[in-house]
């Protein structure tokens, strides 16, 4: 119960008298208790109805929790507070529905991938080892992934950064609208389309063979629109007062961009680039078309076939043996760890480069 006291003048004009307004409130332990009751009821209903899927049990429990919270709150607290609790319960339910599959995926990958993940697995290639035999490693795949993603970043990051600067600082008229339109189109391009484009131009028309560089060009196509969009949004967040102050001092516009705009937004730009790198790291289709995969170490990305982690996972799973399955799960675990590290680095850079708030 919560009490609200206000002072209201009496009708005869005398001194104001305190008026106590009391409104019922559910205890703080009500939501977790309701969640436990709903979970038990969901399991009971599932068992009684002969439902074997635990996912369906969870959905029944979620529905019972949502409607039970609304009904109890409406009876005790009133309709307005009940609607607020209904929205809160829907948000929490949606959050759990999103987290549970992710947690299950991580648990399954760790449980299966840890079997063969050791120093030998990370420091050796497959060599001449048959795929059905246990042993081997992913060193050649890690090396290929680092080279391909690094080349794609060197290609896409400068082009994306300069394109975003043009759209924000100089872009006016039909040309800017056309560039924006094609950036939006490229954002939704499937990865296989980028791979087919490089395959037709680089390999079939120009006559070059499969290589890590060919895969890097396809990855760069997928990375560019992400860099453009993220950088564009970061540049728009820079206050115009900073630009105007610099221009009022007689500083040229290009120097204002270089010395004022970019340093102010460098944290967000770097974060966007790192997230774009994490986005292309797990792409398989372009690599499958252009890199082809190799069992031995190839440190030259400009010549001959190369390996990468996503392609390694696909090829090992395709073999169908118990040893290849273990290697595929271990490589998938390494790939997930690599993407998570990139995201953590992006967050660290964003916090490090964030503007310091003063008093």
Helices and strands as residue ranges (DSSP letters): E 2-8, E 17-23, H 30-48, H 54-76, H 79-113, H 119-123, H 139-165, I 166-170, H 173-187, H 191-198, I 199-205, H 212-236, H 240-248, H 253-256, I 257-261, H 262-281, H 285-290, H 309-319, H 322-353
